Amino acid sequence: MLPLGPAFGALVVQSGLDWWWAGLSAALIYGGSFEFLLIGMVTAAAPLASIAVAAFLVQARHVFYAPGRASASCGSSSSCTCTGPAARPQEPCSAPSSRTVSPDWTSP
């Protein structure tokens, strides 16, 4: 299995862009899928407005992740302490809940 970093670097070079495009996009763009899309748009000389709209649409999918994570990890209590990238509670919520959450963060 080829890691995505070297594959992305090879795509940048094969697309005719300079090697530093790979590092620049990795430093400025949070989202690997958009990095791959951006290379195609840059080589096709897409207008900046089209690139901005595409970036918004690709990254907008993350909005739908947050509500599910918050309700699964903290229940109805607002005093729950949730930290880390997976928003897993570090201590139990102060209001007991009859709802349990399975270890893989899906519905019980």
Backbone as XML, in Angstrom:
<?xml version="1.0"?>
<chain id="A" units="angstrom">
  <residue number="1" name="MET">
    <atom name="N" x="0.834" y="-1.180" z="0.000"/>
    <atom name="CA" x="0.000" y="0.000" z="0.000"/>
    <atom name="C" x="0.877" y="1.241" z="0.000"/>
  </residue>
  <residue number="2" name="LEU">
    <atom name="N" x="0.625" y="2.133" z="-0.913"/>
    <atom name="CA" x="1.415" y="3.345" z="-1.053"/>
    <atom name="C" x="0.836" y="4.441" z="-0.169"/>
  </residue>
  <residue number="3" name="PRO">
    <atom name="N" x="1.620" y="5.019" z="0.725"/>
    <atom name="CA" x="1.116" y="6.115" z="1.547"/>
    <atom name="C" x="0.703" y="7.310" z="0.680"/>
  </residue>
  <residue number="4" name="LEU">
    <atom name="N" x="-0.239" y="8.079" z="1.189"/>
    <atom name="CA" x="-0.785" y="9.180" z="0.402"/>
    <atom name="C" x="0.207" y="10.326" z="0.194"/>
  </residue>
  <residue number="5" name="GLY">
    <atom name="N" x="1.124" y="10.544" z="1.126"/>
    <atom name="CA" x="2.098" y="11.637" z="0.972"/>
    <atom name="C" x="2.956" y="11.486" z="-0.278"/>
  </residue>
  <residue number="6" name="PRO">
    <atom name="N" x="3.649" y="10.353" z="-0.426"/>
    <atom name="CA" x="4.435" y="10.161" z="-1.648"/>
    <atom name="C" x="3.575" y="10.125" z="-2.915"/>
  </residue>
  <residue number="7" name="ALA">
    <atom name="N" x="2.368" y="9.578" z="-2.805"/>
    <atom name="CA" x="1.477" y="9.554" z="-3.970"/>
    <atom name="C" x="1.096" y="10.969" z="-4.375"/>
  </residue>
  <residue number="8" name="PHE">
    <atom name="N" x="0.834" y="11.827" z="-3.396"/>
    <atom name="CA" x="0.493" y="13.210" z="-3.696"/>
    <atom name="C" x="1.691" y="13.929" z="-4.309"/>
  </residue>
  <residue number="9" name="GLY">
    <atom name="N" x="2.883" y="13.698" z="-3.766"/>
    <atom name="CA" x="4.089" y="14.301" z="-4.333"/>
    <atom name="C" x="4.313" y="13.881" z="-5.774"/>
  </residue>
  <residue number="10" name="ALA">
    <atom name="N" x="4.083" y="12.605" z="-6.057"/>
    <atom name="CA" x="4.224" y="12.123" z="-7.432"/>
    <atom name="C" x="3.189" y="12.770" z="-8.349"/>
  </residue>
  <residue number="11" name="LEU">
    <atom name="N" x="1.969" y="12.943" z="-7.860"/>
    <atom name="CA" x="0.924" y="13.599" z="-8.653"/>
    <atom name="C" x="1.304" y="15.042" z="-8.971"/>
  </residue>
  <residue number="12" name="VAL">
    <atom name="N" x="1.852" y="15.745" z="-7.990"/>
    <atom name="CA" x="2.262" y="17.139" z="-8.202"/>
    <atom name="C" x="3.314" y="17.212" z="-9.297"/>
  </residue>
  <residue number="13" name="VAL">
    <atom name="N" x="4.321" y="16.365" z="-9.208"/>
    <atom name="CA" x="5.411" y="16.384" z="-10.199"/>
    <atom name="C" x="4.902" y="15.954" z="-11.571"/>
  </residue>
  <residue number="14" name="GLN">
    <atom name="N" x="4.061" y="14.907" z="-11.613"/>
    <atom name="CA" x="3.523" y="14.434" z="-12.895"/>
    <atom name="C" x="2.593" y="15.465" z="-13.534"/>
  </residue>
  <residue number="15" name="SER">
    <atom name="N" x="2.002" y="16.319" z="-12.727"/>
    <atom name="CA" x="1.103" y="17.353" z="-13.249"/>
    <atom name="C" x="1.861" y="18.527" z="-13.850"/>
  </residue>
  <residue number="16" name="GLY">
    <atom name="N" x="3.163" y="18.526" z="-13.679"/>
    <atom name="CA" x="3.973" y="19.600" z="-14.248"/>
    <atom name="C" x="4.197" y="20.768" z="-13.307"/>
  </residue>
  <residue number="17" name="LEU">
    <atom name="N" x="3.777" y="20.649" z="-12.064"/>
    <atom name="CA" x="3.995" y="21.719" z="-11.085"/>
    <atom name="C" x="5.342" y="21.528" z="-10.411"/>
  </residue>
  <residue number="18" name="ASP">
    <atom name="N" x="5.854" y="22.589" z="-9.828"/>
    <atom name="CA" x="7.110" y="22.494" z="-9.090"/>
    <atom name="C" x="6.914" y="21.654" z="-7.840"/>
  </residue>
  <residue number="19" name="TRP">
    <atom name="N" x="7.995" y="21.048" z="-7.358"/>
    <atom name="CA" x="7.942" y="20.154" z="-6.212"/>
    <atom name="C" x="7.435" y="20.843" z="-4.962"/>
  </residue>
  <residue number="20" name="TRP">
    <atom name="N" x="7.663" y="22.147" z="-4.816"/>
    <atom name="CA" x="7.285" y="22.851" z="-3.591"/>
    <atom name="C" x="5.772" y="23.033" z="-3.458"/>
  </residue>
  <residue number="21" name="TRP">
    <atom name="N" x="5.004" y="22.779" z="-4.522"/>
    <atom name="CA" x="3.543" y="22.839" z="-4.421"/>
    <atom name="C" x="3.025" y="21.821" z="-3.408"/>
  </residue>
  <residue number="22" name="ALA">
    <atom name="N" x="3.665" y="20.680" z="-3.318"/>
    <atom name="CA" x="3.233" y="19.635" z="-2.377"/>
    <atom name="C" x="3.360" y="20.130" z="-0.940"/>
  </residue>
  <residue number="23" name="GLY">
    <atom name="N" x="4.482" y="20.696" z="-0.602"/>
    <atom name="CA" x="4.684" y="21.220" z="0.753"/>
    <atom name="C" x="3.809" y="22.420" z="1.060"/>
  </residue>
  <residue number="24" name="LEU">
    <atom name="N" x="3.657" y="23.291" z="0.074"/>
    <atom name="CA" x="2.825" y="24.488" z="0.270"/>
    <atom name="C" x="1.368" y="24.110" z="0.513"/>
  </residue>
  <residue number="25" name="SER">
    <atom name="N" x="0.849" y="23.189" z="-0.272"/>
    <atom name="CA" x="-0.550" y="22.801" z="-0.082"/>
    <atom name="C" x="-0.738" y="22.061" z="1.235"/>
  </residue>
  <residue number="26" name="ALA">
    <atom name="N" x="0.235" y="21.253" z="1.639"/>
    <atom name="CA" x="0.137" y="20.546" z="2.911"/>
    <atom name="C" x="0.152" y="21.526" z="4.088"/>
  </residue>
  <residue number="27" name="ALA">
    <atom name="N" x="0.897" y="22.612" z="3.950"/>
    <atom name="CA" x="0.986" y="23.590" z="5.028"/>
    <atom name="C" x="-0.245" y="24.498" z="5.097"/>
  </residue>
  <residue number="28" name="LEU">
    <atom name="N" x="-0.886" y="24.750" z="3.972"/>
    <atom name="CA" x="-1.978" y="25.727" z="3.948"/>
    <atom name="C" x="-3.379" y="25.129" z="3.893"/>
  </residue>
  <residue number="29" name="ILE">
    <atom name="N" x="-3.495" y="23.873" z="3.526"/>
    <atom name="CA" x="-4.817" y="23.273" z="3.318"/>
    <atom name="C" x="-5.037" y="22.176" z="4.340"/>
  </residue>
  <residue number="30" name="TYR">
    <atom name="N" x="-6.162" y="22.270" z="5.077"/>
    <atom name="CA" x="-6.511" y="21.223" z="6.031"/>
    <atom name="C" x="-7.560" y="20.337" z="5.374"/>
  </residue>
  <residue number="31" name="GLY">
    <atom name="N" x="-7.152" y="19.289" z="4.783"/>
    <atom name="CA" x="-8.065" y="18.365" z="4.122"/>
    <atom name="C" x="-7.396" y="17.749" z="2.917"/>
  </residue>
  <residue number="32" name="GLY">
    <atom name="N" x="-6.999" y="16.510" z="3.057"/>
    <atom name="CA" x="-6.263" y="15.835" z="1.993"/>
    <atom name="C" x="-7.018" y="15.723" z="0.690"/>
  </residue>
  <residue number="33" name="SER">
    <atom name="N" x="-8.324" y="15.524" z="0.767"/>
    <atom name="CA" x="-9.084" y="15.375" z="-0.476"/>
    <atom name="C" x="-9.056" y="16.654" z="-1.296"/>
  </residue>
  <residue number="34" name="PHE">
    <atom name="N" x="-9.085" y="17.799" z="-0.642"/>
    <atom name="CA" x="-9.045" y="19.041" z="-1.394"/>
    <atom name="C" x="-7.656" y="19.284" z="-1.990"/>
  </residue>
  <residue number="35" name="GLU">
    <atom name="N" x="-6.619" y="18.797" z="-1.327"/>
    <atom name="CA" x="-5.276" y="18.943" z="-1.903"/>
    <atom name="C" x="-5.204" y="18.255" z="-3.261"/>
  </residue>
  <residue number="36" name="PHE">
    <atom name="N" x="-5.754" y="17.052" z="-3.361"/>
    <atom name="CA" x="-5.752" y="16.335" z="-4.635"/>
    <atom name="C" x="-6.610" y="17.070" z="-5.668"/>
  </residue>
  <residue number="37" name="LEU">
    <atom name="N" x="-7.746" y="17.592" z="-5.255"/>
    <atom name="CA" x="-8.614" y="18.346" z="-6.156"/>
    <atom name="C" x="-7.941" y="19.633" z="-6.624"/>
  </residue>
  <residue number="38" name="LEU">
    <atom name="N" x="-7.235" y="20.295" z="-5.715"/>
    <atom name="CA" x="-6.577" y="21.563" z="-6.049"/>
    <atom name="C" x="-5.540" y="21.394" z="-7.155"/>
  </residue>
  <residue number="39" name="ILE">
    <atom name="N" x="-4.802" y="20.316" z="-7.150"/>
    <atom name="CA" x="-3.783" y="20.106" z="-8.181"/>
    <atom name="C" x="-4.427" y="20.075" z="-9.564"/>
  </residue>
  <residue number="40" name="GLY">
    <atom name="N" x="-5.535" y="19.367" z="-9.686"/>
    <atom name="CA" x="-6.237" y="19.336" z="-10.969"/>
    <atom name="C" x="-6.770" y="20.704" z="-11.368"/>
  </residue>
  <residue number="41" name="MET">
    <atom name="N" x="-7.255" y="21.458" z="-10.401"/>
    <atom name="CA" x="-7.806" y="22.780" z="-10.704"/>
    <atom name="C" x="-6.700" y="23.772" z="-11.080"/>
  </residue>
  <residue number="42" name="VAL">
    <atom name="N" x="-5.568" y="23.672" z="-10.414"/>
    <atom name="CA" x="-4.451" y="24.574" z="-10.733"/>
    <atom name="C" x="-3.898" y="24.273" z="-12.124"/>
  </residue>
  <residue number="43" name="THR">
    <atom name="N" x="-3.740" y="22.998" z="-12.445"/>
    <atom name="CA" x="-3.211" y="22.655" z="-13.769"/>
    <atom name="C" x="-4.191" y="23.008" z="-14.883"/>
  </residue>
  <residue number="44" name="ALA">
    <atom name="N" x="-5.489" y="23.046" z="-14.558"/>
    <atom name="CA" x="-6.494" y="23.428" z="-15.551"/>
    <atom name="C" x="-6.711" y="24.935" z="-15.587"/>
  </residue>
  <residue number="45" name="ALA">
    <atom name="N" x="-5.962" y="25.673" z="-14.773"/>
    <atom name="CA" x="-6.067" y="27.141" z="-14.688"/>
    <atom name="C" x="-7.493" y="27.584" z="-14.347"/>
  </residue>
  <residue number="46" name="ALA">
    <atom name="N" x="-8.085" y="26.925" z="-13.355"/>
    <atom name="CA" x="-9.437" y="27.270" z="-12.909"/>
    <atom name="C" x="-9.426" y="28.647" z="-12.257"/>
  </residue>
  <residue number="47" name="PRO">
    <atom name="N" x="-10.502" y="29.403" z="-12.399"/>
    <atom name="CA" x="-10.580" y="30.717" z="-11.743"/>
    <atom name="C" x="-10.544" y="30.582" z="-10.220"/>
  </residue>
  <residue number="48" name="LEU">
    <atom name="N" x="-10.036" y="31.599" z="-9.568"/>
    <atom name="CA" x="-9.916" y="31.583" z="-8.118"/>
    <atom name="C" x="-11.279" y="31.400" z="-7.452"/>
  </residue>
  <residue number="49" name="ALA">
    <atom name="N" x="-12.327" y="31.990" z="-8.020"/>
    <atom name="CA" x="-13.671" y="31.832" z="-7.446"/>
    <atom name="C" x="-14.113" y="30.373" z="-7.488"/>
  </residue>
  <residue number="50" name="SER">
    <atom name="N" x="-13.808" y="29.675" z="-8.549"/>
    <atom name="CA" x="-14.161" y="28.250" z="-8.647"/>
    <atom name="C" x="-13.401" y="27.424" z="-7.618"/>
  </residue>
  <residue number="51" name="ILE">
    <atom name="N" x="-12.147" y="27.758" z="-7.408"/>
    <atom name="CA" x="-11.345" y="27.050" z="-6.409"/>
    <atom name="C" x="-11.911" y="27.296" z="-5.017"/>
  </residue>
  <residue number="52" name="ALA">
    <atom name="N" x="-12.320" y="28.540" z="-4.734"/>
    <atom name="CA" x="-12.886" y="28.872" z="-3.421"/>
    <atom name="C" x="-14.200" y="28.127" z="-3.188"/>
  </residue>
  <residue number="53" name="VAL">
    <atom name="N" x="-15.056" y="28.063" z="-4.188"/>
    <atom name="CA" x="-16.337" y="27.354" z="-4.053"/>
    <atom name="C" x="-16.087" y="25.860" z="-3.849"/>
  </residue>
  <residue number="54" name="ALA">
    <atom name="N" x="-15.160" y="25.311" z="-4.598"/>
    <atom name="CA" x="-14.845" y="23.888" z="-4.449"/>
    <atom name="C" x="-14.288" y="23.604" z="-3.054"/>
  </residue>
  <residue number="55" name="ALA">
    <atom name="N" x="-13.429" y="24.491" z="-2.556"/>
    <atom name="CA" x="-12.870" y="24.313" z="-1.211"/>
    <atom name="C" x="-13.984" y="24.335" z="-0.175"/>
  </residue>
  <residue number="56" name="PHE">
    <atom name="N" x="-14.915" y="25.272" z="-0.310"/>
    <atom name="CA" x="-16.022" y="25.351" z="0.635"/>
    <atom name="C" x="-16.874" y="24.085" z="0.595"/>
  </residue>
  <residue number="57" name="LEU">
    <atom name="N" x="-17.202" y="23.630" z="-0.586"/>
    <atom name="CA" x="-18.071" y="22.455" z="-0.710"/>
    <atom name="C" x="-17.398" y="21.184" z="-0.190"/>
  </residue>
  <residue number="58" name="VAL">
    <atom name="N" x="-16.118" y="21.035" z="-0.467"/>
    <atom name="CA" x="-15.410" y="19.835" z="0.000"/>
    <atom name="C" x="-15.282" y="19.853" z="1.523"/>
  </residue>
  <residue number="59" name="GLN">
    <atom name="N" x="-14.965" y="21.000" z="2.101"/>
    <atom name="CA" x="-14.757" y="21.076" z="3.542"/>
    <atom name="C" x="-16.054" y="21.204" z="4.324"/>
  </residue>
  <residue number="60" name="ALA">
    <atom name="N" x="-17.149" y="21.578" z="3.684"/>
    <atom name="CA" x="-18.430" y="21.750" z="4.376"/>
    <atom name="C" x="-18.967" y="20.437" z="4.937"/>
  </residue>
  <residue number="61" name="ARG">
    <atom name="N" x="-18.481" y="19.319" z="4.456"/>
    <atom name="CA" x="-18.964" y="18.034" z="4.968"/>
    <atom name="C" x="-18.636" y="17.859" z="6.442"/>
  </residue>
  <residue number="62" name="HIS">
    <atom name="N" x="-17.628" y="18.554" z="6.943"/>
    <atom name="CA" x="-17.237" y="18.427" z="8.345"/>
    <atom name="C" x="-18.283" y="19.015" z="9.292"/>
  </residue>
  <residue number="63" name="VAL">
    <atom name="N" x="-19.129" y="19.888" z="8.800"/>
    <atom name="CA" x="-20.173" y="20.486" z="9.637"/>
    <atom name="C" x="-21.109" y="19.408" z="10.164"/>
  </residue>
  <residue number="64" name="PHE">
    <atom name="N" x="-21.334" y="18.381" z="9.403"/>
    <atom name="CA" x="-22.275" y="17.339" z="9.789"/>
    <atom name="C" x="-21.690" y="16.349" z="10.792"/>
  </residue>
  <residue number="65" name="TYR">
    <atom name="N" x="-20.382" y="16.369" z="11.008"/>
    <atom name="CA" x="-19.771" y="15.458" z="11.968"/>
    <atom name="C" x="-19.980" y="15.929" z="13.403"/>
  </residue>
  <residue number="66" name="ALA">
    <atom name="N" x="-19.927" y="17.206" z="13.652"/>
    <atom name="CA" x="-19.948" y="17.750" z="15.012"/>
    <atom name="C" x="-21.221" y="17.429" z="15.789"/>
  </residue>
  <residue number="67" name="PRO">
    <atom name="N" x="-22.420" y="17.632" z="15.263"/>
    <atom name="CA" x="-23.609" y="17.355" z="16.072"/>
    <atom name="C" x="-23.694" y="15.902" z="16.540"/>
  </residue>
  <residue number="68" name="GLY">
    <atom name="N" x="-23.334" y="14.973" z="15.714"/>
    <atom name="CA" x="-23.368" y="13.572" z="16.103"/>
    <atom name="C" x="-22.354" y="13.251" z="17.177"/>
  </residue>
  <residue number="69" name="ARG">
    <atom name="N" x="-21.187" y="13.809" z="17.086"/>
    <atom name="CA" x="-20.148" y="13.584" z="18.091"/>
    <atom name="C" x="-20.549" y="14.165" z="19.439"/>
  </residue>
  <residue number="70" name="ALA">
    <atom name="N" x="-21.079" y="15.376" z="19.451"/>
    <atom name="CA" x="-21.430" y="16.026" z="20.708"/>
    <atom name="C" x="-22.546" y="15.274" z="21.414"/>
  </residue>
  <residue number="71" name="SER">
    <atom name="N" x="-23.554" y="14.867" z="20.696"/>
    <atom name="CA" x="-24.658" y="14.171" z="21.344"/>
    <atom name="C" x="-24.250" y="12.777" z="21.790"/>
  </residue>
  <residue number="72" name="ALA">
    <atom name="N" x="-23.350" y="12.134" z="21.077"/>
    <atom name="CA" x="-22.931" y="10.781" z="21.458"/>
    <atom name="C" x="-21.991" y="10.799" z="22.645"/>
  </residue>
  <residue number="73" name="SER">
    <atom name="N" x="-21.151" y="11.815" z="22.760"/>
    <atom name="CA" x="-20.151" y="11.803" z="23.811"/>
    <atom name="C" x="-20.593" y="12.502" z="25.085"/>
  </residue>
  <residue number="74" name="CYS">
    <atom name="N" x="-21.448" y="13.487" z="24.992"/>
    <atom name="CA" x="-21.811" y="14.241" z="26.180"/>
    <atom name="C" x="-23.272" y="14.091" z="26.566"/>
  </residue>
  <residue number="75" name="GLY">
    <atom name="N" x="-24.069" y="13.432" z="25.768"/>
    <atom name="CA" x="-25.478" y="13.296" z="26.101"/>
    <atom name="C" x="-26.166" y="14.644" z="26.152"/>
  </residue>
  <residue number="76" name="SER">
    <atom name="N" x="-27.033" y="14.846" z="27.128"/>
    <atom name="CA" x="-27.756" y="16.106" z="27.229"/>
    <atom name="C" x="-27.104" y="17.072" z="28.200"/>
  </residue>
  <residue number="77" name="SER">
    <atom name="N" x="-26.036" y="16.663" z="28.849"/>
    <atom name="CA" x="-25.390" y="17.520" z="29.832"/>
    <atom name="C" x="-24.417" y="18.467" z="29.166"/>
  </residue>
  <residue number="78" name="SER">
    <atom name="N" x="-24.441" y="19.717" z="29.583"/>
    <atom name="CA" x="-23.516" y="20.697" z="29.023"/>
    <atom name="C" x="-22.257" y="20.824" z="29.865"/>
  </residue>
  <residue number="79" name="SER">
    <atom name="N" x="-22.195" y="20.121" z="31.003"/>
    <atom name="CA" x="-21.030" y="20.233" z="31.872"/>
    <atom name="C" x="-20.036" y="19.104" z="31.666"/>
  </residue>
  <residue number="80" name="CYS">
    <atom name="N" x="-20.206" y="18.322" z="30.631"/>
    <atom name="CA" x="-19.303" y="17.220" z="30.339"/>
    <atom name="C" x="-17.991" y="17.768" z="29.787"/>
  </residue>
  <residue number="81" name="THR">
    <atom name="N" x="-16.893" y="17.193" z="30.203"/>
    <atom name="CA" x="-15.596" y="17.627" z="29.707"/>
    <atom name="C" x="-15.193" y="16.738" z="28.542"/>
  </residue>
  <residue number="82" name="CYS">
    <atom name="N" x="-15.134" y="17.297" z="27.360"/>
    <atom name="CA" x="-14.759" y="16.549" z="26.173"/>
    <atom name="C" x="-13.522" y="17.196" z="25.575"/>
  </residue>
  <residue number="83" name="THR">
    <atom name="N" x="-12.478" y="16.409" z="25.380"/>
    <atom name="CA" x="-11.248" y="16.938" z="24.803"/>
    <atom name="C" x="-10.724" y="15.973" z="23.765"/>
  </residue>
  <residue number="84" name="GLY">
    <atom name="N" x="-9.745" y="16.422" z="23.015"/>
    <atom name="CA" x="-9.091" y="15.575" z="22.033"/>
    <atom name="C" x="-9.803" y="15.574" z="20.697"/>
  </residue>
  <residue number="85" name="PRO">
    <atom name="N" x="-9.131" y="15.051" z="19.660"/>
    <atom name="CA" x="-9.694" y="15.084" z="18.317"/>
    <atom name="C" x="-10.954" y="14.242" z="18.178"/>
  </residue>
  <residue number="86" name="ALA">
    <atom name="N" x="-11.126" y="13.220" z="18.996"/>
    <atom name="CA" x="-12.318" y="12.389" z="18.898"/>
    <atom name="C" x="-13.412" y="12.853" z="19.844"/>
  </residue>
  <residue number="87" name="ALA">
    <atom name="N" x="-13.173" y="13.906" z="20.616"/>
    <atom name="CA" x="-14.121" y="14.473" z="21.563"/>
    <atom name="C" x="-14.655" y="13.419" z="22.525"/>
  </residue>
  <residue number="88" name="ARG">
    <atom name="N" x="-13.772" y="12.607" z="23.036"/>
    <atom name="CA" x="-14.173" y="11.590" z="24.004"/>
    <atom name="C" x="-14.168" y="12.209" z="25.395"/>
  </residue>
  <residue number="89" name="PRO">
    <atom name="N" x="-15.164" y="11.926" z="26.198"/>
    <atom name="CA" x="-15.216" y="12.535" z="27.526"/>
    <atom name="C" x="-14.094" y="12.028" z="28.421"/>
  </residue>
  <residue number="90" name="GLN">
    <atom name="N" x="-13.464" y="12.942" z="29.152"/>
    <atom name="CA" x="-12.404" y="12.584" z="30.072"/>
    <atom name="C" x="-12.962" y="12.263" z="31.457"/>
  </residue>
  <residue number="91" name="GLU">
    <atom name="N" x="-14.155" y="12.702" z="31.735"/>
    <atom name="CA" x="-14.812" y="12.393" z="32.991"/>
    <atom name="C" x="-16.299" y="12.218" z="32.708"/>
  </residue>
  <residue number="92" name="PRO">
    <atom name="N" x="-17.008" y="11.526" z="33.553"/>
    <atom name="CA" x="-18.422" y="11.322" z="33.286"/>
    <atom name="C" x="-19.202" y="12.629" z="33.328"/>
  </residue>
  <residue number="93" name="CYS">
    <atom name="N" x="-20.283" y="12.671" z="32.595"/>
    <atom name="CA" x="-21.147" y="13.845" z="32.627"/>
    <atom name="C" x="-21.768" y="13.952" z="34.009"/>
  </residue>
  <residue number="94" name="SER">
    <atom name="N" x="-22.019" y="15.173" z="34.458"/>
    <atom name="CA" x="-22.530" y="15.366" z="35.808"/>
    <atom name="C" x="-23.979" y="14.896" z="35.936"/>
  </residue>
  <residue number="95" name="ALA">
    <atom name="N" x="-24.757" y="14.966" z="34.873"/>
    <atom name="CA" x="-26.142" y="14.509" z="34.917"/>
    <atom name="C" x="-26.188" y="13.074" z="34.432"/>
  </residue>
  <residue number="96" name="PRO">
    <atom name="N" x="-26.592" y="12.134" z="35.273"/>
    <atom name="CA" x="-26.645" y="10.747" z="34.827"/>
    <atom name="C" x="-27.637" y="10.575" z="33.685"/>
  </residue>
  <residue number="97" name="SER">
    <atom name="N" x="-27.288" y="9.704" z="32.787"/>
    <atom name="CA" x="-28.125" y="9.456" z="31.630"/>
    <atom name="C" x="-28.354" y="7.967" z="31.507"/>
  </residue>
  <residue number="98" name="SER">
    <atom name="N" x="-29.536" y="7.592" z="31.064"/>
    <atom name="CA" x="-29.815" y="6.173" z="30.864"/>
    <atom name="C" x="-29.256" y="5.691" z="29.536"/>
  </residue>
  <residue number="99" name="ARG">
    <atom name="N" x="-28.802" y="6.618" z="28.742"/>
    <atom name="CA" x="-28.276" y="6.292" z="27.424"/>
    <atom name="C" x="-26.824" y="5.872" z="27.531"/>
  </residue>
  <residue number="100" name="THR">
    <atom name="N" x="-26.454" y="4.765" z="26.930"/>
    <atom name="CA" x="-25.070" y="4.320" z="26.929"/>
    <atom name="C" x="-24.487" y="4.490" z="25.528"/>
  </residue>
  <residue number="101" name="VAL">
    <atom name="N" x="-23.188" y="4.632" z="25.492"/>
    <atom name="CA" x="-22.494" y="4.811" z="24.224"/>
    <atom name="C" x="-21.501" y="3.678" z="24.090"/>
  </residue>
  <residue number="102" name="SER">
    <atom name="N" x="-21.542" y="3.008" z="22.947"/>
    <atom name="CA" x="-20.632" y="1.904" z="22.715"/>
    <atom name="C" x="-19.231" y="2.442" z="22.448"/>
  </residue>
  <residue number="103" name="PRO">
    <atom name="N" x="-18.193" y="1.635" z="22.634"/>
    <atom name="CA" x="-16.822" y="2.099" z="22.467"/>
    <atom name="C" x="-16.493" y="2.668" z="21.094"/>
  </residue>
  <residue number="104" name="ASP">
    <atom name="N" x="-17.186" y="2.252" z="20.056"/>
    <atom name="CA" x="-16.865" y="2.767" z="18.725"/>
    <atom name="C" x="-17.714" y="3.994" z="18.387"/>
  </residue>
  <residue number="105" name="TRP">
    <atom name="N" x="-18.380" y="4.586" z="19.374"/>
    <atom name="CA" x="-19.127" y="5.845" z="19.242"/>
    <atom name="C" x="-20.302" y="5.763" z="18.290"/>
  </residue>
  <residue number="106" name="THR">
    <atom name="N" x="-20.906" y="4.607" z="18.187"/>
    <atom name="CA" x="-22.121" y="4.478" z="17.400"/>
    <atom name="C" x="-23.287" y="4.290" z="18.341"/>
  </residue>
  <residue number="107" name="SER">
    <atom name="N" x="-24.468" y="4.290" z="17.836"/>
    <atom name="CA" x="-25.644" y="4.104" z="18.673"/>
    <atom name="C" x="-25.618" y="2.724" z="19.303"/>
  </residue>
  <residue number="108" name="PRO">
    <atom name="N" x="-26.096" y="2.607" z="20.556"/>
    <atom name="CA" x="-26.078" y="1.302" z="21.233"/>
    <atom name="C" x="-26.998" y="0.307" z="20.579"/>
  </residue>
</chain>
